[in-house]
């Protein structure tokens, strides 16, 4: 597997950028800004690491975990209860996208890791 070519990681990076940048445009409630900014930046970093080293299977699980954290963040950060559904929906949608693409990327990452070890 070649570096910088996996579409799953590019989608995760785009989702991370969308979450992080949306804090400038959406209604700020609870801890939405800090949570979304941190998780968005971490998604971008994990996506870049996955693109640079495509055989790191553990990073796919990290990326999926970040997606799950993004999904539950509106309840943890209490920005779903205040009626600020913009940040909540952004977290839920982007988190679900990241979980799906991370799950799709696990098998190719395992194959790349296996090929790197055996050759």
C-alpha positions in Angstrom: 0.0 0.0 0.0 1.4 3.4 -1.0 1.6 6.3 1.3 -0.7 9.3 1.0 -3.3 7.4 -1.1 -5.9 5.9 1.2 -9.2 7.6 0.7 -10.4 6.5 4.2 -7.8 8.6 5.9 -8.5 11.6 3.7 -12.2 11.4 4.7 -11.2 11.2 8.4 -9.0 14.3 7.9 -11.8 16.1 6.2 -14.2 15.2 9.0 -11.7 16.4 11.6 -11.2 19.7 9.8 -15.0 20.1 9.5 -15.5 19.5 13.2 -12.6 21.8 14.2 -13.5 24.6 11.9 -17.3 24.4 12.6 -16.6 25.8 16.1 -16.2 29.2 14.5 -19.6 29.1 12.8 -21.9 27.1 15.1 -23.6 28.2 18.3 -21.3 27.8 21.2 -22.8 25.9 24.2 -21.4 24.0 27.1 -18.0 22.6 26.3 -18.7 22.3 22.5 -15.8 24.5 21.4 -13.1 22.9 23.4 -14.2 19.3 22.8 -14.9 19.7 19.1 -11.6 21.6 18.6 -9.5 19.0 20.4 -11.2 16.0 18.8 -11.1 17.6 15.3 -7.4 18.3 15.6 -6.7 14.8 16.9 -8.6 13.3 13.9 -6.5 15.4 11.5 -3.3 14.2 13.2 -4.3 10.6 13.3 -5.3 10.8 9.6 -2.0 12.2 8.7 -0.2 9.5 10.7 -2.3 6.8 8.9 -1.4 8.3 5.5 2.3 8.5 6.3 2.5 5.0 7.7 -0.4 2.9 6.2 0.5 -0.3 8.0 -0.1 1.0 11.5 -3.2 -1.0 12.5 -3.4 0.5 16.0 -3.9 4.0 14.5 -7.0 2.8 12.8 -8.4 1.8 16.2 -7.4 5.1 17.6 -9.2 6.9 14.8 -12.3 4.8 15.4 -12.1 5.6 19.1 -11.9 9.3 18.3 -15.0 8.9 16.2 -16.9 7.2 19.1 -15.7 10.0 21.4 -17.1 12.5 19.0 -20.4 10.7 18.9 -20.8 10.8 22.7 -19.3 14.3 23.2 -22.6 16.2 23.0 -23.8 14.4 26.1 -20.5 14.5 27.9 -20.0 18.2 27.1 -23.6 19.0 27.7 -24.2 20.8 24.5 -27.1 18.6 23.4 -29.1 19.5 26.5 -28.9 23.3 25.9 -30.7 23.2 22.6 -27.5 23.9 20.5 -28.2 21.2 18.0 -25.8 22.5 15.4 -22.7 21.4 17.3 -24.4 18.2 18.4 -25.4 17.2 14.8 -21.9 18.1 13.6 -20.4 15.8 16.2 -22.8 13.0 15.5 -22.5 13.0 11.8 -18.7 13.5 11.6 -18.2 10.9 14.4 -20.3 8.4 12.5 -18.4 9.0 9.3 -15.1 8.5 11.1 -16.2 5.3 12.7 -17.3 3.9 9.4 -14.2 4.8 7.5 -11.9 3.5 10.3 -13.8 0.2 10.2 -13.3 0.0 6.5 -9.6 0.8 6.8 -8.7 -1.9 9.4 -8.5 -4.8 7.0 -6.3 -3.0 4.4 -4.1 -1.8 7.2 -3.7 -5.3 8.6 -2.8 -6.5 5.1 -0.2 -3.8 4.6 1.2 -4.5 8.1 1.4 -8.2 7.3 3.1 -7.6 3.9 5.7 -5.3 5.5 6.6 -7.9 8.1 6.8 -10.9 5.8 8.9 -9.3 3.1 
